[in-house]
Amino acid sequence: MTTTGAAVVAVAQFAPGSDVAQNLATIEALVATAAGRGAGLVVLPEYSTYFTAAQGPDWVEHAQPLTGSTVAALGGIADRHGVVLVVGVLETASVDARVRNTVVAIRPGAGVVAAYRKLHLYDAFGQRESDWVEPGDIEPPQLFEWGGFTVGLQTCYDIRFPEVSRRIVDAGADLLIVPAEWVRGPLKEHHWRTLLTARALENTVYVAAADHTPPVGVGTSLVIDPMGVALAALGEAEGVAVVEIDPARVRAVREVNPALALRRFRVV
């Protein structure tokens, strides 16, 4: 039973591969599970529709415009299950030899209502995402309304840059969605949990983040409340976590911790 004013969000994790049809089938199965448990918004990982451990020309071959068949298929999933779907896709870029790392929010019956292109590319920990991915332009935050929340989008490595989240919150977001492909490595799961919790705490917002499962990702998808409490979490296996969140919780936390109102600096 859902409490008054609460909305139900799900984070779903899996290990996408190079078979687009199989990825879409897995997405649909996860969404069906989440919807069956009452979720109205389902968050899936970055690069959910196509992924290989090593980026290359095949990524460019599988990229599509947001009007293409892959996003249309995701729209069909959202429509069939009556949920808002937030998922990472490969989008065609302005440069032929690259792709865009894009997160789309798809509303049932309405299609894409927001699209976010990753700003900070993962040129760290021995990786070179920028060899194949074109960074997003700095544009006004992409927001949409759902369940009494104003929802903002960002992606994976962006959470290491607190100004990204702060700018989205300054635009009105009180729920941050973070699809990710957070690569495994020494202390990486610790970084993932710590950074997501920090973004929730310093901005007094909810954060819902979905990652790839091993062997490449860390899994550990989370929903965190404005006081830094992990309300729902997954381990390393494919699955879905579903939890109620409430806009009143954001208002209550901001009354006792008015950090946003008290700050003396702005992100511009």
LINWOGI-V990720 format. One record per residue. N is the residue number from 1. RES is the residue in one small letter. SS is DSSP state (A for helix, B for strand, O for the rest). PHI is phi in radians with two decimals (999 if undefined). NEAR is the number of other ideal C-beta (glycine too) atoms within 8 Angstrom. Layout:
n:N res:RES ss:SS phi:PHI near:NEAR
n:N res:RES ss:SS phi:PHI near:NEAR
This chain:
n:1 res:m ss:O phi:999 near:2
n:2 res:t ss:O phi:-1.58 near:7
n:3 res:t ss:O phi:-1.29 near:7
n:4 res:t ss:O phi:-1.03 near:3
n:5 res:g ss:O phi:1.48 near:7
n:6 res:a ss:B phi:-1.47 near:9
n:7 res:a ss:B phi:-2.08 near:14
n:8 res:v ss:B phi:-2.03 near:15
n:9 res:v ss:B phi:-2.05 near:17
n:10 res:a ss:B phi:-2.22 near:14
n:11 res:v ss:B phi:-1.96 near:16
n:12 res:a ss:B phi:-2.23 near:17
n:13 res:q ss:B phi:-2.27 near:16
n:14 res:f ss:O phi:-2.82 near:13
n:15 res:a ss:O phi:-1.96 near:11
n:16 res:p ss:O phi:-1.07 near:12
n:17 res:g ss:O phi:-2.29 near:8
n:18 res:s ss:O phi:-1.60 near:7
n:19 res:d ss:O phi:-1.74 near:6
n:20 res:v ss:A phi:-1.05 near:10
n:21 res:a ss:A phi:-1.07 near:6
n:22 res:q ss:A phi:-1.17 near:8
n:23 res:n ss:A phi:-1.05 near:14
n:24 res:l ss:A phi:-1.13 near:13
n:25 res:a ss:A phi:-1.13 near:8
n:26 res:t ss:A phi:-1.15 near:11
n:27 res:i ss:A phi:-0.99 near:16
n:28 res:e ss:A phi:-1.09 near:11
n:29 res:a ss:A phi:-1.11 near:8
n:30 res:l ss:A phi:-1.16 near:15
n:31 res:v ss:A phi:-1.12 near:15
n:32 res:a ss:A phi:-1.05 near:9
n:33 res:t ss:A phi:-1.09 near:10
n:34 res:a ss:A phi:-1.11 near:15
n:35 res:a ss:A phi:-1.11 near:12
n:36 res:g ss:A phi:-1.12 near:6
n:37 res:r ss:O phi:-1.72 near:10
n:38 res:g ss:O phi:1.72 near:8
n:39 res:a ss:O phi:-1.20 near:13
n:40 res:g ss:O phi:-1.86 near:11
n:41 res:l ss:B phi:-2.43 near:16
n:42 res:v ss:B phi:-2.15 near:17
n:43 res:v ss:B phi:-1.83 near:16
n:44 res:l ss:O phi:-2.08 near:15
n:45 res:p ss:O phi:-1.23 near:17
n:46 res:e ss:O phi:-1.05 near:13
n:47 res:y ss:O phi:0.93 near:13
n:48 res:s ss:O phi:-1.29 near:14
n:49 res:t ss:O phi:-1.61 near:15
n:50 res:y ss:O phi:-2.78 near:12
n:51 res:f ss:O phi:-2.76 near:13
n:52 res:t ss:O phi:-2.33 near:10
n:53 res:a ss:O phi:-1.10 near:4
n:54 res:a ss:O phi:-1.97 near:4
n:55 res:q ss:O phi:-1.24 near:8
n:56 res:g ss:O phi:-2.97 near:7
n:57 res:p ss:A phi:-1.03 near:6
n:58 res:d ss:A phi:-1.10 near:8
n:59 res:w ss:A phi:-1.13 near:13
n:60 res:v ss:A phi:-1.12 near:11
n:61 res:e ss:A phi:-1.10 near:6
n:62 res:h ss:A phi:-1.67 near:10
n:63 res:a ss:O phi:-1.28 near:11
n:64 res:q ss:B phi:-2.45 near:12
n:65 res:p ss:O phi:-1.15 near:6
n:66 res:l ss:O phi:-1.21 near:11
n:67 res:t ss:O phi:-1.60 near:5
n:68 res:g ss:O phi:-1.44 near:8
n:69 res:s ss:A phi:-1.20 near:6
n:70 res:t ss:A phi:-1.19 near:12
n:71 res:v ss:A phi:-1.15 near:15
n:72 res:a ss:A phi:-1.07 near:9
n:73 res:a ss:A phi:-1.13 near:9
n:74 res:l ss:A phi:-1.12 near:16
n:75 res:g ss:A phi:-1.07 near:11
n:76 res:g ss:A phi:-1.10 near:8
n:77 res:i ss:A phi:-1.11 near:13
n:78 res:a ss:A phi:-1.04 near:15
n:79 res:d ss:A phi:-1.11 near:9
n:80 res:r ss:A phi:-1.13 near:7
n:81 res:h ss:A phi:-1.87 near:12
n:82 res:g ss:O phi:1.13 near:8
n:83 res:v ss:O phi:-2.20 near:13
n:84 res:v ss:B phi:-1.35 near:14
n:85 res:l ss:B phi:-1.97 near:13
n:86 res:v ss:B phi:-2.04 near:15
n:87 res:v ss:B phi:-2.67 near:15
n:88 res:g ss:B phi:-1.56 near:14
n:89 res:v ss:B phi:-2.32 near:16
n:90 res:l ss:B phi:-1.63 near:14
n:91 res:e ss:B phi:-1.91 near:13
n:92 res:t ss:B phi:-1.06 near:7
n:93 res:a ss:O phi:-1.87 near:11
n:94 res:s ss:O phi:-1.34 near:3
n:95 res:v ss:O phi:-1.90 near:6
n:96 res:d ss:O phi:-1.03 near:5
n:97 res:a ss:O phi:-1.61 near:6
n:98 res:r ss:O phi:-2.37 near:10
n:99 res:v ss:B phi:-2.22 near:13
n:100 res:r ss:B phi:-1.85 near:14
n:101 res:n ss:B phi:-1.63 near:15
n:102 res:t ss:B phi:-2.11 near:14
n:103 res:v ss:B phi:-1.88 near:17
n:104 res:v ss:B phi:-2.02 near:13
n:105 res:a ss:B phi:-1.90 near:16
n:106 res:i ss:B phi:-2.07 near:16
n:107 res:r ss:B phi:-1.74 near:11
n:108 res:p ss:O phi:-0.97 near:10
n:109 res:g ss:O phi:1.37 near:4
n:110 res:a ss:O phi:-2.15 near:6
n:111 res:g ss:B phi:1.33 near:7
n:112 res:v ss:B phi:-1.23 near:10
n:113 res:v ss:B phi:-1.90 near:9
n:114 res:a ss:B phi:-2.79 near:11
n:115 res:a ss:B phi:-2.47 near:11
n:116 res:y ss:B phi:-2.18 near:11
n:117 res:r ss:B phi:-1.84 near:12
n:118 res:k ss:O phi:-0.90 near:17
n:119 res:l ss:O phi:-1.55 near:11
n:120 res:h ss:O phi:-1.83 near:10
n:121 res:l ss:O phi:-1.50 near:10
n:122 res:y ss:O phi:-1.45 near:10
n:123 res:d ss:O phi:-1.77 near:7
n:124 res:a ss:O phi:-2.71 near:6
n:125 res:f ss:O phi:0.89 near:7
n:126 res:g ss:O phi:1.42 near:3
n:127 res:q ss:O phi:-1.80 near:8
n:128 res:r ss:O phi:-2.43 near:5
n:129 res:e ss:A phi:-1.06 near:12
n:130 res:s ss:A phi:-1.19 near:8
n:131 res:d ss:A phi:-1.12 near:6
n:132 res:w ss:O phi:-2.22 near:11
n:133 res:v ss:B phi:-2.08 near:14
n:134 res:e ss:B phi:-1.58 near:9
n:135 res:p ss:O phi:-1.17 near:10
n:136 res:g ss:O phi:-1.21 near:12
n:137 res:d ss:O phi:-1.26 near:5
n:138 res:i ss:O phi:-1.38 near:4
n:139 res:e ss:O phi:-2.23 near:6
n:140 res:p ss:O phi:-0.98 near:4
n:141 res:p ss:O phi:-0.97 near:10
n:142 res:q ss:O phi:-1.53 near:11
n:143 res:l ss:B phi:-2.15 near:12
n:144 res:f ss:B phi:-2.60 near:11
n:145 res:e ss:B phi:-1.72 near:6
n:146 res:w ss:B phi:-2.78 near:12
n:147 res:g ss:O phi:1.01 near:10
n:148 res:g ss:O phi:1.51 near:7
n:149 res:f ss:B phi:-1.86 near:12
n:150 res:t ss:B phi:-1.74 near:10
n:151 res:v ss:B phi:-1.83 near:16
n:152 res:g ss:B phi:-2.09 near:14
n:153 res:l ss:B phi:-2.02 near:15
n:154 res:q ss:B phi:-2.69 near:14
n:155 res:t ss:B phi:-2.41 near:15
n:156 res:c ss:A phi:0.71 near:12
n:157 res:y ss:A phi:-1.02 near:12
n:158 res:d ss:A phi:-1.00 near:13
n:159 res:i ss:A phi:-1.26 near:14
n:160 res:r ss:A phi:-1.36 near:6
n:161 res:f ss:O phi:-2.10 near:9
n:162 res:p ss:A phi:-1.07 near:8
n:163 res:e ss:A phi:-1.16 near:7
n:164 res:v ss:A phi:-1.10 near:12
n:165 res:s ss:A phi:-1.12 near:15
n:166 res:r ss:A phi:-1.08 near:11
n:167 res:r ss:A phi:-1.13 near:10
n:168 res:i ss:A phi:-1.16 near:14
n:169 res:v ss:A phi:-1.16 near:14
n:170 res:d ss:A phi:-1.05 near:8
n:171 res:a ss:O phi:-1.41 near:10
n:172 res:g ss:O phi:2.15 near:7
n:173 res:a ss:O phi:-1.21 near:13
n:174 res:d ss:O phi:-2.16 near:10
n:175 res:l ss:B phi:-2.42 near:15
n:176 res:l ss:B phi:-1.78 near:18
n:177 res:i ss:B phi:-1.90 near:14
n:178 res:v ss:B phi:-2.29 near:15
n:179 res:p ss:B phi:-1.19 near:16
n:180 res:a ss:O phi:-2.57 near:15
n:181 res:e ss:O phi:-2.22 near:13
n:182 res:w ss:O phi:-1.42 near:11
n:183 res:v ss:B phi:-1.23 near:11
n:184 res:r ss:O phi:-1.17 near:10
n:185 res:g ss:O phi:2.87 near:6
n:186 res:p ss:O phi:-0.99 near:3
n:187 res:l ss:O phi:1.15 near:6
n:188 res:k ss:A phi:-1.17 near:12
n:189 res:e ss:A phi:-1.13 near:9
n:190 res:h ss:A phi:-1.06 near:7
n:191 res:h ss:A phi:-1.04 near:8
n:192 res:w ss:A phi:-0.99 near:14
n:193 res:r ss:A phi:-1.11 near:11
n:194 res:t ss:A phi:-1.15 near:8
n:195 res:l ss:A phi:-1.18 near:10
n:196 res:l ss:A phi:-1.08 near:14
n:197 res:t ss:A phi:-1.14 near:12
n:198 res:a ss:A phi:-1.09 near:9
n:199 res:r ss:A phi:-1.08 near:14
n:200 res:a ss:A phi:-1.18 near:17
n:201 res:l ss:A phi:-1.16 near:10
n:202 res:e ss:A phi:-1.26 near:10
n:203 res:n ss:A phi:-1.85 near:12
n:204 res:t ss:O phi:0.83 near:12
n:205 res:v ss:O phi:-2.37 near:14
n:206 res:y ss:B phi:-1.39 near:16
n:207 res:v ss:B phi:-2.26 near:14
n:208 res:a ss:B phi:-2.12 near:15
n:209 res:a ss:B phi:-2.25 near:17
n:210 res:a ss:B phi:-2.18 near:13
n:211 res:d ss:O phi:-2.10 near:15
n:212 res:h ss:O phi:-1.17 near:18
n:213 res:t ss:O phi:-1.48 near:11
n:214 res:p ss:O phi:-0.99 near:10
n:215 res:p ss:O phi:-1.53 near:4
n:216 res:v ss:O phi:-1.66 near:10
n:217 res:g ss:B phi:-1.54 near:15
n:218 res:v ss:O phi:-1.68 near:13
n:219 res:g ss:O phi:1.20 near:13
n:220 res:t ss:O phi:0.98 near:12
n:221 res:s ss:O phi:-1.18 near:14
n:222 res:l ss:B phi:-2.45 near:15
n:223 res:v ss:B phi:-2.14 near:16
n:224 res:i ss:B phi:-2.10 near:14
n:225 res:d ss:O phi:-1.62 near:12
n:226 res:p ss:O phi:-1.17 near:13
n:227 res:m ss:O phi:-1.77 near:8
n:228 res:g ss:O phi:1.44 near:8
n:229 res:v ss:O phi:-1.50 near:6
n:230 res:a ss:B phi:-1.36 near:9
n:231 res:l ss:B phi:-1.36 near:8
n:232 res:a ss:B phi:-2.63 near:10
n:233 res:a ss:B phi:-2.69 near:9
n:234 res:l ss:O phi:-1.97 near:13
n:235 res:g ss:O phi:-1.65 near:6
n:236 res:e ss:O phi:-1.71 near:7
n:237 res:a ss:O phi:-1.66 near:7
n:238 res:e ss:O phi:-1.00 near:8
n:239 res:g ss:B phi:2.96 near:8
n:240 res:v ss:B phi:-2.34 near:14
n:241 res:a ss:B phi:-2.11 near:13
n:242 res:v ss:B phi:-2.21 near:11
n:243 res:v ss:B phi:-2.68 near:10
n:244 res:e ss:B phi:-1.42 near:8
n:245 res:i ss:B phi:-2.29 near:15
n:246 res:d ss:B phi:-2.43 near:11
n:247 res:p ss:A phi:-1.00 near:11
n:248 res:a ss:A phi:-1.10 near:7
n:249 res:r ss:A phi:-1.13 near:11
n:250 res:v ss:A phi:-1.08 near:13
n:251 res:r ss:A phi:-1.08 near:8
n:252 res:a ss:A phi:-1.14 near:8
n:253 res:v ss:A phi:-1.12 near:12
n:254 res:r ss:A phi:-1.23 near:12
n:255 res:e ss:A phi:-1.26 near:7
n:256 res:v ss:A phi:-1.54 near:6
n:257 res:n ss:O phi:-2.31 near:8
n:258 res:p ss:O phi:-1.43 near:8
n:259 res:a ss:A phi:-1.04 near:8
n:260 res:l ss:A phi:-1.12 near:9
n:261 res:a ss:A phi:-1.26 near:6
n:262 res:l ss:A phi:-1.56 near:6
n:263 res:r ss:O phi:-1.17 near:7
n:264 res:r ss:O phi:-1.99 near:3
n:265 res:f ss:O phi:-2.20 near:4
n:266 res:r ss:O phi:-2.24 near:5
n:267 res:v ss:O phi:-1.64 near:7
n:268 res:v ss:O phi:-2.25 near:2
